[in-house]
């Protein structure tokens, strides 16, 4: 679904923080003469499944989270798989540095 979900304050706060971090990253990147379009960069973050992933991370069943959205089940699985992969990479990088 491309429709922006209504997020609880529990998720809206972290989303605002992420957007502020993304703005800072775009600004610093531009200052470093890296080609970046701030609007394009900011719009690349898609919070549409934030509530679904959060609910899944708190222990909900796959059947339950699939009922929360009209997004195809395969896409939900793919997105959660990519999310987990990203988290693992972040953890791995944190251990290296």
N, C-alpha and C positions, 0 to 999 in steps of 0.2 A: 504494500500500500504506500502511496506517495503522500497520503494525508498525514499531517503532523499530529502525533498523538497528544492527548492531554496527559502531562506527567504530574505525578505527585510532587509535593515540595521536596520529598526525600530524593527524587531524581532530578527535579528542576534545578536545584542548587548545584549539584555536580555538573550538570549540563552547562549552566552559566559559567562555572569555573573553567570548564574545558574550552568554552568559546573565548573567554578572556585570555587563556593561555595561547590559543590559536592566533588571536589578534597580536599578541606579543611576539610570537614566532614569526608571523608574517612581517611585522614591523622590523624586527632584527634582520630577517632575511633580506628585506629590501635595502636596509642600511648597509648590508654586506655586499650589495650589488648583485644579489641573486635574483634571477627573474622569477617573480612571484606576483600573481594577481590576488590581492587580499580577499576580494569577494569570492573568487573561484575557490581559493583555499578554504575559506570559512564554510562555503556551501558544500565542500567535499565531505564534511562530517554529517553523517546521516543518523539522527537519533530515533528513527522511526521504530526500531525494535528494542529500544532501551528498556522499556517496561517488561517486555517479553524475556529478554536476556536476564534482567535482574530477578524476575520471578523464577526462572529456571535455575539461576545460581543459588537461590535460597531453598532449593530442593523440590520444586514443583515437577510433576511428571511431564513428559513430552506431550502427552494427550492434552493436559491442562493448558500448557502454553500455546499449543496450536489453536485452541479455542479462543485465545485472547486476540487473535489477529486474522485478517483475511489473506495474509501472505501465504503462499504455497508452502506446504510442510517441508518439501525438499530445500527451499530457500531458507527456512528457519534453521534447519539442520546445517546447511552450508554456512550461514552467518555465525552460528554458535561455534562451529568448527574453526572458522577463521579467527573469531574472537579468542578462542582458547590458544590457538597457535600464536597470535600476537602477544598474549599474556605470557606464554612460555618464553618467547623471544625476549620480552622485556626483562623477565626474571633472569634469563641467561646473561643478558647484557649487564644487569645490575651486579651479578656475581663476578663478571670479568673486570668491571671498573670499580 
